[in-house]
Amino acid sequence: MGRKIIWTHWAEADLNQAFLYLLEESKSIETTTRVITEIHNSVNILATDPEIYKLDTLKRGNKGNVRVYEKFSYRISYLVEENAVYILRVRYARKEPLEY
C-alpha cells in the first residue's frame, strides 16, 4: 500500500485556473478535459514511488522533501511525507520561475 495523495486547496485552484486558460486558448472542451485529467492522474505514481522526480530547486529552504516534475508544460510541485504526498502547486512552466 502506498502513500495517500492529497491535493492542497492551492494546487486545486491552480489546476482550475489551468483548465480555464486551456479552454480559452484551445476552444475545445474535449482537449482541455483530456489534458487536465492526465495532469491530475499523473500524480498517482507518487503514491508508490514519490522519489521518482528531482528536488524542487525553486522551493526556498527545501529540506529534500519537496520535489517537482513536468507534464504538458505544467510544473507540479509536491511534498513527500511519511504517510502522504501533498500536491502543492500546478504552474505553467513557461512562465517566469517563481520561488515559493
C-alpha positions as CSV (number, residue, x, y, z in Angstrom):
1,M,0.0,0.0,0.0
2,G,1.3,3.4,-0.9
3,R,1.0,6.9,0.5
4,K,-2.2,8.9,0.3
5,I,-2.3,11.6,-2.4
6,I,-3.6,14.9,-1.0
7,W,-4.3,17.9,-3.2
8,T,-3.9,21.2,-1.4
9,H,-6.5,23.9,-2.0
10,W,-3.8,26.0,-3.6
11,A,-3.0,23.2,-6.1
12,E,-6.7,22.6,-6.8
13,A,-7.1,26.3,-7.6
14,D,-4.0,26.2,-9.8
15,L,-5.5,23.3,-11.7
16,N,-8.8,25.0,-12.1
17,Q,-7.0,28.1,-13.5
18,A,-5.1,25.9,-15.9
19,F,-8.4,24.4,-17.1
20,L,-9.9,27.8,-17.7
21,Y,-6.8,29.1,-19.5
22,L,-6.6,26.0,-21.7
23,L,-10.3,26.1,-22.6
24,E,-10.0,29.8,-23.6
25,E,-6.9,29.1,-25.7
26,S,-8.0,25.8,-27.3
27,K,-11.7,26.4,-27.6
28,S,-12.1,22.6,-27.1
29,I,-13.7,21.1,-24.0
30,E,-12.5,17.7,-25.0
31,T,-8.9,18.7,-25.4
32,T,-8.9,20.7,-22.2
33,T,-10.6,17.9,-20.2
34,R,-8.1,15.4,-21.5
35,V,-5.1,17.5,-20.6
36,I,-6.3,18.4,-17.1
37,T,-7.4,14.8,-16.4
38,E,-3.9,13.5,-17.5
39,I,-2.2,16.1,-15.3
40,H,-4.5,15.1,-12.3
41,N,-3.9,11.4,-12.9
42,S,-0.2,11.8,-13.3
43,V,0.3,12.1,-9.6
44,N,-0.9,8.6,-8.9
45,I,2.6,7.2,-9.3
46,L,3.7,9.3,-6.4
47,A,1.7,7.0,-4.0
48,T,4.2,4.2,-4.5
49,D,7.3,6.0,-5.8
50,P,7.5,9.6,-4.6
51,E,11.2,10.0,-5.0
52,I,11.0,9.3,-8.8
53,Y,11.4,13.0,-9.7
54,K,14.0,15.6,-8.9
55,L,14.1,18.0,-6.0
56,D,12.4,21.3,-6.5
57,T,15.1,24.0,-6.8
58,L,12.5,26.8,-6.6
59,K,11.4,25.9,-3.1
60,R,13.1,28.1,-0.6
61,G,14.6,26.1,2.3
62,N,13.8,22.7,0.6
63,K,14.8,20.1,3.1
64,G,14.8,17.4,0.5
65,N,11.2,16.5,0.7
66,V,9.7,18.8,-2.0
67,R,10.0,17.5,-5.5
68,V,8.8,18.6,-8.9
69,Y,8.0,17.2,-12.3
70,E,6.6,18.5,-15.6
71,K,3.5,17.3,-17.5
72,F,2.2,19.1,-20.6
73,S,4.3,22.2,-19.8
74,Y,2.8,22.3,-16.3
75,R,5.2,22.1,-13.3
76,I,3.8,20.0,-10.5
77,S,5.4,20.5,-7.1
78,Y,4.7,18.1,-4.3
79,L,5.7,17.4,-0.7
80,V,6.7,13.9,0.4
81,E,5.7,12.9,4.0
82,E,5.8,9.5,5.6
83,N,2.2,8.6,5.0
84,A,1.1,11.1,2.4
85,V,2.2,13.1,-0.7
86,Y,0.8,16.7,-0.8
87,I,0.4,18.3,-4.2
88,L,1.5,21.9,-3.6
89,R,1.4,23.7,-6.9
90,V,0.5,23.4,-10.6
91,R,2.1,26.2,-12.5
92,Y,2.6,26.8,-16.2
93,A,6.3,26.0,-16.8
94,R,6.8,28.6,-19.5
95,K,6.1,31.5,-17.1
96,E,9.0,33.2,-15.3
97,P,10.1,30.9,-12.5
98,L,8.9,32.0,-9.0
99,E,10.4,30.8,-5.7
100,Y,7.9,29.9,-3.0
